[in-house]
Amino acid sequence: MSRRLCAGIVLAVVCGSSPLWAAQMSRPQAEYSADESIQTEEGTMQQHVFVTPTKERKEMLTGGGDGAIQIFRYDTKVLWILMPSEKMYMEHSMAGGKGQRDDRSQWTYEDTAMGEETLDGIKVTKYKTIATSTDGKKYGGFSWRTREGINLKQDLLYKEGTEKKRMFTELKNVKIGRQDPQLFEIPKDFTKFDMAGMGGMMGRQGMGQPMSEPAPNRGQGQGRPQPMPPQETQPETGSAPAPEEPSDLEKAGNLMKGLFGQ
C-alpha cells in the first residue's frame, strides 16, 4: 500500500457523494455523460459523470490516474469506490433503513414548477423545492431539469437549527446517449480492499512500521545472519513526548468510518 491509496480514500470521502438533502428526488429517465461542478463553503469540486436511470459513475482523477471513482448501483443498492492507481476498490451497502444515513423516508417534499427556461441551448423547467425531515431539518431552493429529469443546475440551502449550508451544482457538456455498461462494473483486475484490515495496518504504522516496506531482517532465513546495529539510547528528559500526528491512513480510516457509520 502507499500514500496514493490513502489519498484516493480521502478524496472519495471528502469530495464524493452529495449529502442526502441535496440528492435528486427521482432518477433521470435518460442516459448521459457530463462535466459536473459542485460549489460549497469548502470550495469547488470538478468531476466527470456517467449516468443511467439505475446507475451512476463519478470520476475525480488527475492526469497521472491518481484519485478515485465512485460507482453507485441503485439497482443493487451498492456503492463501489475505486482507486485506479492501486487497482483496488471498496464496497458499501446503500440498502439504508430507518434511522440510517441514507434513509429518505424521513423527508417530505414539495416540488413546484416555476416556468420554462433554456440553459446552454437545452430546454428545462425551473422547479422550487422545499423538503422537511421528521427531526426538523429543512432545505429549499431551485433546480432546473430537462424533460428526461436531468438536473442541469441546482441551488439549494440547508438549515438545521442555526446551521446553514449552501450547495450549487451545475452540469456542462451534457451528452445524452447510451453509456457503456462496463463503466458501472468493477474491473476484473481490481482487488477488494477490506475496511476490517485497516485497523491492523494503522497499528503497524503507529508503531513506526511503514505499510509498503518489509519487516527488518532479524538474521533469519537464507544467507549469513546480519548483525543488528546498536540502538541509540535516548537521553531521559523530564518533559513528556509530544503526541504523534495521525498518519494519512488513520485520517482516511476515521473519515471512512464517519461516512459509513462504522
TORROVO-731884 format. One record per residue (C-alpha): residue number from 1; residue in one letter; x, y, z. Coordinates in nm, 3 decimals, decimal comma. Each point is the difference from the previous one (the first is absolute). Example, Ala and Ser with C-alpha at 12.3 -4.5 7.8 and 13.67 -1.06 7.14 Angstrom:
<recs>
num->1&residu->a&u->1,230&v->-0,450&w->0,780
num->2&residu->s&u->0,137&v->0,344&w->-0,066
</recs>
This chain:
<recs>
num->1&residu->m&u->0,000&v->0,000&w->0,000
num->2&residu->s&u->0,106&v->0,361&w->-0,037
num->3&residu->r&u->-0,095&v->0,357&w->0,061
num->4&residu->r&u->-0,180&v->-0,003&w->-0,335
num->5&residu->l&u->-0,252&v->-0,245&w->0,145
num->6&residu->c&u->-0,053&v->0,225&w->0,303
num->7&residu->a&u->-0,044&v->0,299&w->-0,230
num->8&residu->g&u->-0,255&v->-0,189&w->-0,208
num->9&residu->i&u->-0,202&v->-0,096&w->0,308
num->10&residu->v&u->0,007&v->0,352&w->0,143
num->11&residu->l&u->-0,093&v->0,148&w->-0,338
num->12&residu->a&u->-0,297&v->-0,230&w->-0,036
num->13&residu->v&u->-0,126&v->0,078&w->0,351
num->14&residu->v&u->0,054&v->0,375&w->0,004
num->15&residu->c&u->-0,107&v->0,073&w->-0,358
num->16&residu->g&u->-0,218&v->-0,295&w->-0,076
num->17&residu->s&u->-0,373&v->-0,046&w->0,021
num->18&residu->s&u->-0,235&v->0,290&w->0,054
num->19&residu->p&u->-0,181&v->0,019&w->0,336
num->20&residu->l&u->-0,348&v->-0,151&w->0,011
num->21&residu->w&u->-0,172&v->0,337&w->0,017
num->22&residu->a&u->0,159&v->0,100&w->-0,332
num->23&residu->a&u->-0,087&v->-0,323&w->-0,177
num->24&residu->q&u->-0,248&v->-0,011&w->-0,286
num->25&residu->m&u->-0,344&v->-0,122&w->0,104
num->26&residu->s&u->-0,034&v->-0,224&w->-0,307
num->27&residu->r&u->0,246&v->-0,153&w->-0,243
num->28&residu->p&u->0,035&v->0,146&w->-0,354
num->29&residu->q&u->-0,169&v->-0,199&w->-0,274
num->30&residu->a&u->0,284&v->0,032&w->-0,252
num->31&residu->e&u->0,364&v->-0,103&w->-0,028
num->32&residu->y&u->0,261&v->0,274&w->-0,028
num->33&residu->s&u->0,351&v->0,120&w->0,084
num->34&residu->a&u->0,104&v->0,348&w->0,118
num->35&residu->d&u->0,254&v->0,214&w->0,184
num->36&residu->e&u->-0,133&v->0,080&w->0,348
num->37&residu->s&u->0,098&v->0,294&w->0,221
num->38&residu->i&u->-0,094&v->0,006&w->0,369
num->39&residu->q&u->0,046&v->0,315&w->0,210
num->40&residu->t&u->-0,025&v->0,009&w->0,380
num->41&residu->e&u->0,148&v->0,209&w->0,281
num->42&residu->e&u->0,302&v->-0,233&w->-0,007
num->43&residu->g&u->0,079&v->0,073&w->-0,365
num->44&residu->t&u->-0,071&v->-0,120&w->-0,353
num->45&residu->m&u->0,027&v->-0,358&w->-0,126
num->46&residu->q&u->0,013&v->-0,113&w->-0,364
num->47&residu->q&u->-0,082&v->-0,353&w->-0,114
num->48&residu->h&u->-0,117&v->-0,191&w->-0,306
num->49&residu->v&u->-0,322&v->-0,198&w->0,031
num->50&residu->f&u->-0,164&v->-0,283&w->-0,194
num->51&residu->v&u->-0,366&v->-0,059&w->0,082
num->52&residu->t&u->-0,283&v->-0,243&w->-0,075
num->53&residu->p&u->-0,339&v->-0,035&w->0,172
num->54&residu->t&u->0,142&v->-0,268&w->0,232
num->55&residu->k&u->0,377&v->0,064&w->0,008
num->56&residu->e&u->0,246&v->0,286&w->0,041
num->57&residu->r&u->0,377&v->0,042&w->-0,030
num->58&residu->k&u->0,193&v->0,302&w->0,135
num->59&residu->e&u->0,367&v->0,046&w->-0,096
num->60&residu->m&u->0,248&v->0,222&w->0,182
num->61&residu->l&u->0,336&v->-0,083&w->-0,156
num->62&residu->t&u->0,324&v->0,186&w->-0,060
num->63&residu->g&u->0,203&v->-0,027&w->-0,319
num->64&residu->g&u->0,211&v->-0,275&w->0,158
num->65&residu->g&u->-0,303&v->-0,215&w->0,085
num->66&residu->d&u->0,003&v->0,079&w->0,372
num->67&residu->g&u->-0,328&v->0,077&w->0,170
num->68&residu->a&u->-0,322&v->-0,196&w->0,038
num->69&residu->i&u->-0,305&v->-0,123&w->-0,189
num->70&residu->q&u->-0,340&v->-0,056&w->0,157
num->71&residu->i&u->-0,252&v->-0,241&w->-0,152
num->72&residu->f&u->-0,354&v->0,019&w->0,139
num->73&residu->r&u->-0,210&v->-0,307&w->-0,082
num->74&residu->y&u->-0,353&v->0,102&w->0,095
num->75&residu->d&u->-0,128&v->-0,325&w->-0,151
num->76&residu->t&u->0,197&v->-0,216&w->0,244
num->77&residu->k&u->0,032&v->0,258&w->0,284
num->78&residu->v&u->0,379&v->-0,001&w->0,009
num->79&residu->l&u->0,271&v->0,267&w->-0,026
num->80&residu->w&u->0,350&v->-0,079&w->-0,125
num->81&residu->i&u->0,296&v->0,234&w->0,048
num->82&residu->l&u->0,283&v->-0,077&w->-0,242
num->83&residu->m&u->0,365&v->0,106&w->0,039
num->84&residu->p&u->0,139&v->-0,054&w->-0,354
num->85&residu->s&u->0,362&v->0,074&w->0,091
num->86&residu->e&u->-0,010&v->-0,290&w->0,249
num->87&residu->k&u->-0,241&v->-0,222&w->-0,197
num->88&residu->m&u->-0,212&v->-0,033&w->0,313
num->89&residu->y&u->-0,360&v->0,070&w->0,097
num->90&residu->m&u->-0,220&v->0,034&w->0,308
num->91&residu->e&u->-0,364&v->-0,102&w->0,033
num->92&residu->h&u->-0,285&v->0,153&w->0,201
num->93&residu->s&u->-0,366&v->-0,101&w->0,021
num->94&residu->m&u->-0,257&v->0,264&w->-0,093
num->95&residu->a&u->-0,293&v->-0,208&w->0,126
num->96&residu->g&u->-0,061&v->0,263&w->0,266
num->97&residu->g&u->-0,280&v->-0,045&w->0,248
num->98&residu->k&u->-0,177&v->0,202&w->0,262
num->99&residu->g&u->0,240&v->0,225&w->0,189
num->100&residu->q&u->0,285&v->-0,070&w->-0,242
num->101&residu->r&u->0,205&v->0,270&w->-0,175
num->102&residu->d&u->-0,171&v->-0,061&w->-0,335
num->103&residu->d&u->-0,356&v->-0,035&w->0,133
num->104&residu->r&u->-0,229&v->0,208&w->-0,226
num->105&residu->s&u->-0,323&v->-0,099&w->0,175
num->106&residu->q&u->0,043&v->0,273&w->0,262
num->107&residu->w&u->-0,031&v->0,276&w->-0,262
num->108&residu->t&u->-0,313&v->0,158&w->-0,153
num->109&residu->y&u->0,038&v->0,191&w->-0,328
num->110&residu->e&u->-0,185&v->0,284&w->-0,172
num->111&residu->d&u->0,100&v->0,055&w->-0,363
num->112&residu->t&u->-0,159&v->0,290&w->-0,191
num->113&residu->a&u->0,057&v->0,085&w->-0,368
num->114&residu->m&u->0,093&v->0,369&w->-0,046
num->115&residu->g&u->0,025&v->0,025&w->-0,380
num->116&residu->e&u->0,202&v->-0,092&w->-0,308
num->117&residu->e&u->0,358&v->0,116&w->-0,071
num->118&residu->t&u->0,295&v->-0,084&w->-0,224
num->119&residu->l&u->0,347&v->-0,090&w->0,134
num->120&residu->d&u->0,288&v->-0,057&w->-0,245
num->121&residu->g&u->-0,251&v->-0,048&w->-0,279
num->122&residu->i&u->-0,197&v->-0,264&w->0,195
num->123&residu->k&u->-0,363&v->0,057&w->0,099
num->124&residu->v&u->-0,060&v->-0,046&w->0,374
num->125&residu->t&u->-0,272&v->0,054&w->0,258
num->126&residu->k&u->0,087&v->0,200&w->0,310
num->127&residu->y&u->-0,129&v->-0,156&w->0,323
num->128&residu->k&u->-0,026&v->0,132&w->0,354
num->129&residu->t&u->0,065&v->-0,274&w->0,254
num->130&residu->i&u->-0,067&v->-0,002&w->0,374
num->131&residu->a&u->0,075&v->-0,308&w->0,211
num->132&residu->t&u->-0,043&v->-0,060&w->0,372
num->133&residu->s&u->0,116&v->-0,294&w->0,210
num->134&residu->t&u->-0,174&v->-0,152&w->0,301
num->135&residu->d&u->0,276&v->0,126&w->0,231
num->136&residu->g&u->-0,031&v->0,365&w->-0,107
num->137&residu->k&u->0,267&v->0,023&w->-0,270
num->138&residu->k&u->-0,102&v->0,203&w->-0,304
num->139&residu->y&u->0,127&v->0,097&w->-0,342
num->140&residu->g&u->-0,130&v->0,199&w->-0,290
num->141&residu->g&u->0,105&v->0,157&w->-0,325
num->142&residu->f&u->-0,028&v->-0,033&w->-0,376
num->143&residu->s&u->0,088&v->-0,260&w->-0,260
num->144&residu->w&u->-0,005&v->0,011&w->-0,380
num->145&residu->r&u->-0,093&v->-0,336&w->-0,155
num->146&residu->t&u->-0,045&v->-0,129&w->-0,353
num->147&residu->r&u->-0,308&v->-0,195&w->-0,106
num->148&residu->e&u->0,206&v->-0,319&w->0,056
num->149&residu->g&u->0,059&v->0,104&w->0,362
num->150&residu->i&u->0,366&v->0,104&w->-0,041
num->151&residu->n&u->0,095&v->0,262&w->0,261
num->152&residu->l&u->0,201&v->0,256&w->-0,198
num->153&residu->k&u->0,023&v->0,233&w->0,299
num->154&residu->q&u->-0,086&v->0,002&w->0,371
num->155&residu->d&u->0,023&v->0,281&w->0,255
num->156&residu->l&u->-0,094&v->-0,127&w->0,346
num->157&residu->l&u->0,018&v->0,132&w->0,357
num->158&residu->y&u->-0,006&v->-0,240&w->0,295
num->159&residu->k&u->-0,095&v->0,096&w->0,357
num->160&residu->e&u->0,034&v->-0,197&w->0,324
num->161&residu->g&u->-0,050&v->0,214&w->0,311
num->162&residu->t&u->0,230&v->0,300&w->-0,045
num->163&residu->e&u->0,221&v->-0,184&w->-0,252
num->164&residu->k&u->-0,037&v->0,091&w->-0,366
num->165&residu->k&u->0,173&v->-0,156&w->-0,301
num->166&residu->r&u->-0,025&v->0,082&w->-0,368
num->167&residu->m&u->0,072&v->-0,225&w->-0,297
num->168&residu->f&u->0,004&v->0,104&w->-0,366
num->169&residu->t&u->0,038&v->-0,266&w->-0,270
num->170&residu->e&u->0,015&v->0,043&w->-0,377
num->171&residu->l&u->0,046&v->-0,229&w->-0,300
num->172&residu->k&u->0,192&v->0,097&w->-0,314
num->173&residu->n&u->0,073&v->-0,185&w->-0,325
num->174&residu->v&u->-0,306&v->-0,220&w->0,045
num->175&residu->k&u->-0,013&v->-0,283&w->-0,255
num->176&residu->i&u->-0,319&v->-0,204&w->0,003
num->177&residu->g&u->0,044&v->-0,354&w->-0,129
num->178&residu->r&u->0,060&v->-0,360&w->0,101
num->179&residu->q&u->0,291&v->-0,055&w->0,240
num->180&residu->d&u->0,238&v->-0,297&w->-0,008
num->181&residu->p&u->-0,126&v->-0,256&w->0,261
num->182&residu->q&u->0,362&v->-0,078&w->0,097
num->183&residu->l&u->0,030&v->0,350&w->0,149
num->184&residu->f&u->-0,218&v->-0,121&w->0,287
num->185&residu->e&u->0,189&v->-0,322&w->0,076
num->186&residu->i&u->0,316&v->-0,072&w->0,202
num->187&residu->p&u->0,298&v->-0,078&w->-0,228
num->188&residu->k&u->0,099&v->-0,366&w->0,020
num->189&residu->d&u->0,358&v->0,077&w->0,108
num->190&residu->f&u->-0,110&v->0,207&w->0,303
num->191&residu->t&u->0,032&v->-0,140&w->0,354
num->192&residu->k&u->-0,247&v->0,069&w->0,279
num->193&residu->f&u->0,138&v->0,212&w->0,283
num->194&residu->d&u->-0,141&v->-0,121&w->0,333
num->195&residu->m&u->-0,078&v->0,274&w->0,253
num->196&residu->a&u->0,043&v->-0,260&w->0,277
num->197&residu->g&u->0,370&v->-0,018&w->-0,084
num->198&residu->m&u->0,051&v->0,372&w->0,027
num->199&residu->g&u->0,033&v->-0,011&w->0,379
num->200&residu->g&u->0,291&v->-0,244&w->-0,021
num->201&residu->m&u->0,178&v->0,207&w->-0,260
num->202&residu->m&u->-0,049&v->0,313&w->0,206
num->203&residu->g&u->0,144&v->-0,183&w->0,300
num->204&residu->r&u->0,313&v->-0,092&w->-0,194
num->205&residu->q&u->0,042&v->0,357&w->-0,114
num->206&residu->g&u->-0,055&v->0,124&w->0,354
num->207&residu->m&u->0,292&v->-0,217&w->0,115
num->208&residu->g&u->0,224&v->0,154&w->-0,264
num->209&residu->q&u->-0,024&v->-0,285&w->-0,253
num->210&residu->p&u->-0,082&v->0,142&w->-0,349
num->211&residu->m&u->-0,265&v->-0,206&w->-0,179
num->212&residu->s&u->0,190&v->-0,015&w->-0,326
num->213&residu->e&u->0,330&v->-0,123&w->0,151
num->214&residu->p&u->0,081&v->-0,354&w->0,123
num->215&residu->a&u->0,089&v->-0,072&w->0,359
num->216&residu->p&u->0,368&v->0,052&w->0,089
num->217&residu->n&u->0,235&v->-0,302&w->-0,045
num->218&residu->r&u->0,042&v->-0,164&w->0,341
num->219&residu->g&u->0,267&v->-0,244&w->-0,118
num->220&residu->q&u->-0,246&v->-0,271&w->-0,100
num->221&residu->g&u->-0,038&v->-0,182&w->-0,332
num->222&residu->q&u->0,256&v->-0,057&w->-0,273
num->223&residu->g&u->0,355&v->0,135&w->-0,003
num->224&residu->r&u->0,225&v->0,116&w->0,280
num->225&residu->p&u->-0,173&v->0,160&w->0,297
num->226&residu->q&u->0,028&v->0,376&w->-0,014
num->227&residu->p&u->0,125&v->0,177&w->0,312
num->228&residu->m&u->-0,248&v->0,240&w->0,154
num->229&residu->p&u->0,131&v->0,355&w->0,036
num->230&residu->p&u->0,019&v->0,129&w->0,356
num->231&residu->q&u->-0,300&v->0,207&w->0,100
num->232&residu->e&u->0,063&v->0,348&w->0,115
num->233&residu->t&u->-0,101&v->0,078&w->0,354
num->234&residu->q&u->-0,220&v->0,304&w->0,021
num->235&residu->p&u->0,078&v->0,234&w->0,290
num->236&residu->e&u->-0,272&v->0,013&w->0,260
num->237&residu->t&u->-0,174&v->0,330&w->0,040
num->238&residu->g&u->-0,257&v->0,121&w->0,244
num->239&residu->s&u->-0,247&v->0,106&w->-0,266
num->240&residu->a&u->-0,250&v->-0,243&w->-0,155
num->241&residu->p&u->0,039&v->-0,078&w->-0,372
num->242&residu->a&u->-0,220&v->0,199&w->-0,235
num->243&residu->p&u->-0,303&v->-0,190&w->-0,130
num->244&residu->e&u->0,048&v->-0,149&w->-0,346
num->245&residu->e&u->-0,185&v->0,149&w->-0,295
num->246&residu->p&u->-0,255&v->-0,253&w->-0,138
num->247&residu->s&u->0,126&v->-0,171&w->-0,314
num->248&residu->d&u->-0,162&v->0,045&w->-0,341
num->249&residu->l&u->-0,156&v->-0,345&w->0,027
num->250&residu->e&u->-0,139&v->0,071&w->0,348
num->251&residu->k&u->-0,161&v->0,317&w->-0,130
num->252&residu->a&u->-0,144&v->-0,189&w->-0,296
num->253&residu->g&u->-0,130&v->-0,274&w->0,228
num->254&residu->n&u->-0,170&v->0,250&w->0,231
num->255&residu->l&u->-0,161&v->0,172&w->-0,298
num->256&residu->m&u->-0,125&v->-0,329&w->-0,143
num->257&residu->k&u->-0,143&v->-0,107&w->0,337
num->258&residu->g&u->-0,175&v->0,334&w->0,033
num->259&residu->l&u->-0,148&v->-0,025&w->-0,348
num->260&residu->f&u->-0,118&v->-0,359&w->0,027
num->261&residu->g&u->-0,093&v->0,006&w->0,367
num->262&residu->q&u->0,251&v->-0,270&w->0,094
</recs>
